[in-house]
Amino acid sequence: MMAELDSPLHALGFEIDELSPARVTGRLLVTAICCQPFKVLHGGVSALVAEALASMGAHMASGYKRVAGMQLSINHFRIANLGDTVLARAVPVHVGRSTQVWEVKLWKMDPSTGEKGPQIAESRVTLLSNLPLPEEHKNAGAALRKYASKL
């Protein structure tokens, strides 16, 4: 599924849990490919997760129009170590005709409960959401439509 939805997230091993225009969630096992030299989650990976989840949600919320990231800000509060699982949730803050703003939060998963543990990062992603969809990309939302109905 992830290979169809987002190739970079797939390459990192990210898994989607929930996929809708109102909420996108998933998880990532922190492996060596995700880490900086100190064996902690690379901040760029957190930013990649934030933009990818916000973009998927915005694409669905726009009625499958083309979206493009305009601005991403991220604050890192804590580290996630090699071997930790990170949970991510993206929700819309504003869904307008031409722009959307999404909030994306990342937490370490508590290994004893499988629930959210300490928050490690928080991001805001602003996207243009009214761009025309070129004819050659008219099926760009097909994978989202396919999986959003099943999750």
TIDREN-653139 format. One line per 10 residues: number of its first residue (from 1); their letters; for each residue x, y, z of N, C-alpha, C. Coordinates in Angstrom, 2 decimals. Example, Ala and Ser with C-alpha at 12.3 -4.5 7.8 and 13.67 -1.06 7.14 Angstrom:
TIDREN-653139
1	as	13.19,-5.69,7.80,12.30,-4.50,7.80,13.20,-3.30,7.80; 12.85,-2.25,7.08,13.67,-1.06,7.14,12.90,0.03,7.87
***
This chain:
TIDREN-653139
1	mmaeldsplh	0.82,-1.20,0.00,0.00,0.00,0.00,0.86,1.26,0.00; 1.89,1.34,0.90,2.68,2.56,1.00,3.42,2.88,-0.28; 3.84,1.86,-1.02,4.56,2.12,-2.27,3.68,2.90,-3.23; 2.38,2.62,-3.23,1.45,3.35,-4.11,1.16,4.75,-3.60; 1.13,4.92,-2.29,0.75,6.20,-1.70,1.89,7.21,-1.65; 3.08,6.77,-1.25,4.20,7.69,-1.08,5.51,6.90,-1.08; 6.25,7.00,-2.17,7.49,6.23,-2.31,8.54,6.54,-1.24; 8.80,7.82,-0.92,9.80,8.08,0.12,9.41,7.51,1.48; 8.14,7.64,1.88,7.71,7.06,3.15,7.83,5.54,3.12; 7.48,4.96,1.99,7.60,3.50,1.83,9.06,3.06,2.02
11	algfeidels	9.98,3.80,1.43,11.40,3.45,1.53,11.90,3.47,2.98; 11.28,4.32,3.80,11.67,4.40,5.21,10.95,3.38,6.09; 9.93,2.73,5.53,9.18,1.74,6.30,7.95,2.29,7.00; 7.53,3.49,6.65,6.35,4.09,7.29,5.10,3.31,6.91; 4.18,3.16,7.86,2.91,2.46,7.63,1.75,3.39,7.97; 0.77,3.46,7.07,-0.44,4.26,7.31,-1.43,3.43,8.12; -2.02,4.06,9.14,-3.06,3.42,9.94,-4.45,3.94,9.60; -4.56,5.24,9.34,-5.85,5.88,9.08,-5.65,6.89,7.96; -6.60,6.96,7.04,-6.45,7.80,5.86,-7.79,8.40,5.50; -7.97,9.69,5.77,-9.22,10.38,5.43,-8.92,11.86,5.24
21	parvtgrllv	-9.87,12.62,4.67,-9.66,14.06,4.53,-9.61,14.79,5.87; -10.01,14.13,6.95,-10.03,14.76,8.27,-8.91,14.28,9.18; -8.20,13.24,8.78,-7.18,12.68,9.68,-6.34,11.65,8.93; -5.03,11.79,9.05,-4.10,10.81,8.49,-3.16,10.40,9.62; -3.07,9.10,9.88,-2.19,8.63,10.96,-1.33,7.47,10.46; -0.24,7.26,11.17,0.62,6.14,10.82,1.74,5.99,11.82; 2.66,5.08,11.48,3.76,4.76,12.40,5.03,4.46,11.63; 6.14,4.67,12.32,7.45,4.43,11.73,8.35,3.80,12.78; 8.91,2.65,12.46,9.95,2.06,13.29,11.25,2.77,12.95; 11.91,3.34,13.95,13.16,4.07,13.72,14.27,3.05,13.47
31	taiccqpfkv	14.69,2.97,12.22,15.76,2.06,11.79,17.00,2.89,11.45; 18.08,2.22,11.15,19.34,2.92,10.84,19.18,3.89,9.67; 18.34,3.56,8.70,18.16,4.44,7.54,17.50,5.76,7.92; 16.81,5.80,9.06,16.10,7.00,9.52,16.93,7.85,10.47; 18.11,7.38,10.83,18.87,8.01,11.92,20.00,8.90,11.43; 20.31,9.89,12.25,21.53,10.67,12.10,22.67,9.87,12.74; 23.92,10.34,12.66,25.04,9.55,13.18,24.96,9.18,14.67; 24.16,9.92,15.44,24.05,9.64,16.87,22.97,8.60,17.18; 22.48,7.93,16.14,21.48,6.86,16.27,20.16,7.34,16.87; 19.78,8.56,16.49,18.46,9.09,16.83,17.78,9.52,15.53
41	lhggvsalva	16.46,9.58,15.56,15.69,9.94,14.38,16.17,11.28,13.81; 16.45,11.29,12.54,16.88,12.50,11.84,15.71,13.47,11.74; 15.94,14.74,12.04,14.88,15.75,11.97,14.27,15.88,10.59; 15.07,15.64,9.56,14.54,15.70,8.20,13.52,14.61,7.92; 13.68,13.47,8.58,12.70,12.39,8.44,11.37,12.82,9.06; 11.44,13.48,10.22,10.22,14.00,10.85,9.52,14.99,9.92; 10.29,15.86,9.28,9.72,16.84,8.36,9.12,16.15,7.13; 9.79,15.12,6.63,9.26,14.35,5.50,7.92,13.73,5.86; 7.84,13.12,7.03,6.58,12.51,7.49,5.50,13.59,7.57; 5.83,14.74,8.15,4.84,15.81,8.30,4.31,16.27,6.95
51	ealasmgahm	5.19,16.56,6.01,4.73,17.05,4.71,3.95,15.99,3.95; 4.40,14.76,4.03,3.72,13.68,3.30,2.30,13.46,3.83; 2.14,13.36,5.15,0.81,13.12,5.71,-0.11,14.30,5.45; 0.39,15.53,5.63,-0.42,16.71,5.37,-0.82,16.78,3.89; 0.09,16.43,3.01,-0.21,16.47,1.57,-1.27,15.46,1.18; -1.19,14.25,1.75,-2.22,13.24,1.47,-3.59,13.73,1.94; -3.64,14.24,3.16,-4.91,14.73,3.69,-5.45,15.90,2.89; -4.57,16.83,2.54,-5.00,18.01,1.78,-5.48,17.62,0.38; -4.83,16.66,-0.23,-5.25,16.20,-1.56,-6.68,15.65,-1.51; -6.96,14.86,-0.47,-8.32,14.33,-0.32,-9.31,15.44,0.02
61	asgykrvagm	-8.93,16.33,0.96,-9.83,17.39,1.40,-10.14,18.40,0.30; -9.27,18.51,-0.68,-9.48,19.45,-1.79,-10.36,18.87,-2.89; -10.80,17.65,-2.71,-11.55,16.99,-3.78,-10.62,16.42,-4.83; -9.41,16.07,-4.41,-8.39,15.46,-5.26,-7.84,16.43,-6.30; -7.80,17.73,-5.94,-7.08,18.70,-6.76,-5.60,18.56,-6.45; -4.79,19.14,-7.31,-3.35,19.12,-7.07,-3.02,20.03,-5.90; -2.17,19.57,-5.01,-1.73,20.38,-3.87,-0.22,20.55,-3.93; 0.26,21.61,-3.31,1.70,21.86,-3.25,2.04,22.52,-1.93; 3.05,22.02,-1.27,3.49,22.61,-0.01,4.04,24.00,-0.22; 3.60,24.93,0.62,4.09,26.32,0.58,5.06,26.59,1.73
71	qlsinhfria	4.75,26.01,2.89,5.55,26.30,4.07,5.45,25.14,5.04; 6.56,24.82,5.66,6.58,23.78,6.69,7.45,24.31,7.83; 6.90,24.25,9.03,7.71,24.55,10.21,7.59,23.37,11.15; 8.68,23.07,11.83,8.66,21.92,12.73,9.48,22.24,13.96; 8.95,21.86,15.10,9.66,21.97,16.37,9.93,20.56,16.86; 11.17,20.32,17.27,11.57,19.03,17.80,11.72,19.18,19.31; 10.99,18.37,20.06,10.99,18.47,21.52,11.86,17.42,22.19; 11.83,16.22,21.67,12.56,15.10,22.26,13.11,14.23,21.13; 14.02,13.33,21.50,14.57,12.42,20.50,13.77,11.12,20.47; 13.86,10.45,19.35,13.41,9.06,19.22,14.66,8.27,18.86
81	nlgdtvlara	14.93,7.26,19.62,16.14,6.46,19.43,15.94,5.35,18.40; 17.04,4.86,17.88,17.04,3.69,17.03,16.26,2.58,17.74; 15.29,2.00,17.07,14.47,0.94,17.65,13.13,1.41,18.21; 12.98,2.73,18.44,11.69,3.26,18.89,10.69,3.22,17.75; 9.42,3.21,18.09,8.37,3.39,17.10,7.77,4.77,17.30; 7.62,5.50,16.20,7.06,6.85,16.23,5.66,6.80,15.65; 4.71,7.40,16.35,3.34,7.53,15.87,3.16,8.94,15.34; 2.42,9.09,14.25,2.21,10.40,13.64,0.73,10.60,13.35; 0.28,11.86,13.53,-1.12,12.20,13.24,-1.16,13.57,12.58; -1.85,13.66,11.45,-2.05,14.92,10.76,-3.54,15.24,10.73
91	vpvhvgrstq	-3.89,16.47,11.12,-5.28,16.92,11.10,-5.33,18.33,10.51; -6.41,18.66,9.80,-6.51,20.00,9.24,-6.85,21.03,10.32; -6.21,22.17,10.21,-6.52,23.32,11.06,-7.42,24.27,10.27; -7.16,24.38,8.97,-7.93,25.25,8.08,-8.00,24.58,6.71; -9.20,24.45,6.18,-9.39,23.94,4.83,-10.17,25.01,4.07; -9.44,25.78,3.27,-10.06,26.84,2.49,-10.13,26.47,1.02; -10.61,27.41,0.22,-10.72,27.14,-1.22,-9.37,27.09,-1.91; -8.40,27.88,-1.40,-7.11,27.92,-2.08,-5.93,27.47,-1.22; -6.09,27.48,0.10,-5.02,27.02,0.97,-5.57,26.12,2.07; -4.67,25.31,2.59,-4.98,24.48,3.75,-3.80,24.55,4.71
101	vwevklwkmd	-4.11,24.45,5.99,-3.08,24.37,7.02,-3.33,23.09,7.81; -2.30,22.29,7.96,-2.39,21.02,8.68,-1.43,21.01,9.85; -1.88,20.44,10.96,-1.04,20.24,12.13,-0.63,18.77,12.15; 0.66,18.54,12.33,1.17,17.17,12.37,1.95,17.00,13.67; 1.57,16.00,14.45,2.26,15.70,15.71,2.88,14.31,15.63; 4.05,14.18,16.24,4.74,12.90,16.32,5.03,12.57,17.78; 4.80,11.32,18.14,5.03,10.84,19.50,5.85,9.56,19.45; 6.60,9.31,20.52,7.17,7.98,20.71,6.04,7.08,21.17; 6.03,5.85,20.69,5.04,4.89,21.15,5.53,4.28,22.45; 4.63,4.17,23.42,4.94,3.49,24.67,4.95,2.00,24.37
111	pstgekgpqi	6.12,1.34,24.47,6.18,-0.08,24.09,5.35,-1.00,24.97; 5.04,-0.57,26.18,4.27,-1.44,27.08,2.78,-1.41,26.78; 2.30,-0.31,26.17,0.86,-0.20,25.91,0.52,-0.08,24.44; 1.49,0.30,23.61,1.21,0.55,22.20,0.53,1.89,21.97; 0.39,2.68,23.02,-0.26,3.99,22.94,0.79,5.09,22.79; 0.28,6.33,22.56,1.17,7.48,22.47,1.93,7.68,23.77; 3.21,7.94,23.63,4.05,8.30,24.76,4.39,9.78,24.64; 5.62,10.16,24.96,6.00,11.57,24.89,5.97,12.10,23.46; 5.51,13.35,23.32,5.51,13.99,22.01,6.95,14.35,21.66; 7.36,14.05,20.43,8.73,14.35,20.02,8.82,15.53,19.06
121	aesrvtllsn	7.74,15.81,18.32,7.79,16.92,17.36,6.38,17.39,17.02; 6.30,18.63,16.55,5.03,19.19,16.09,5.32,20.08,14.89; 4.48,19.97,13.89,4.70,20.69,12.64,3.42,21.37,12.17; 3.58,22.45,11.44,2.49,23.10,10.70,2.90,23.07,9.23; 1.97,22.64,8.40,2.23,22.56,6.96,1.14,23.36,6.26; 1.54,24.33,5.46,0.61,25.13,4.67,0.75,24.70,3.21; -0.41,24.45,2.58,-0.41,23.95,1.21,-1.35,24.75,0.33; -0.95,24.98,-0.92,-1.89,25.44,-1.94,-2.76,24.24,-2.28; -4.05,24.48,-2.43,-4.93,23.32,-2.65,-5.93,23.52,-3.78; -5.64,24.45,-4.66,-6.57,24.69,-5.76,-5.88,24.65,-7.12
131	lplpeehkna	-4.79,23.95,-7.19,-4.04,23.91,-8.44,-4.70,22.97,-9.44; -4.67,23.33,-10.71,-5.26,22.43,-11.70,-4.46,21.14,-11.80; -5.16,20.08,-12.07,-4.54,18.77,-12.20,-4.25,18.53,-13.68; -2.97,18.44,-14.06,-2.64,18.21,-15.47,-3.25,16.89,-15.95; -3.62,16.85,-17.19,-4.26,15.67,-17.78,-3.44,14.40,-17.55; -2.12,14.51,-17.68,-1.28,13.32,-17.52,-1.22,12.82,-16.07; -1.75,13.61,-15.13,-1.77,13.20,-13.72,-3.19,13.08,-13.18; -4.15,12.89,-14.07,-5.55,12.87,-13.64,-5.86,11.73,-12.67; -5.04,10.68,-12.66,-5.27,9.56,-11.74,-4.38,9.63,-10.50; -3.82,10.81,-10.21,-2.90,10.94,-9.08,-3.54,10.57,-7.75
141	gaalrkyask	-4.83,10.75,-7.61,-5.51,10.44,-6.35,-6.08,9.04,-6.28; -5.83,8.21,-7.29,-6.44,6.88,-7.33,-6.06,6.02,-6.13; -4.79,6.02,-5.75,-4.36,5.20,-4.61,-4.99,5.70,-3.31; -5.08,7.03,-3.15,-5.73,7.57,-1.95,-7.19,7.14,-1.90; -7.89,7.26,-3.03,-9.30,6.83,-3.06,-9.42,5.35,-2.72; -8.53,4.56,-3.27,-8.56,3.11,-3.08,-8.40,2.73,-1.61; -7.43,3.34,-0.93,-7.12,2.93,0.44,-7.92,3.69,1.48; -8.34,4.91,1.19,-9.11,5.68,2.17,-10.41,4.97,2.51; -10.97,4.28,1.55,-12.24,3.59,1.81,-12.04,2.29,2.59; -10.80,1.80,2.67,-10.55,0.51,3.33,-9.99,0.63,4.73
151	l	-9.45,1.78,5.09,-8.82,1.93,6.41,-9.79,2.46,7.44
***
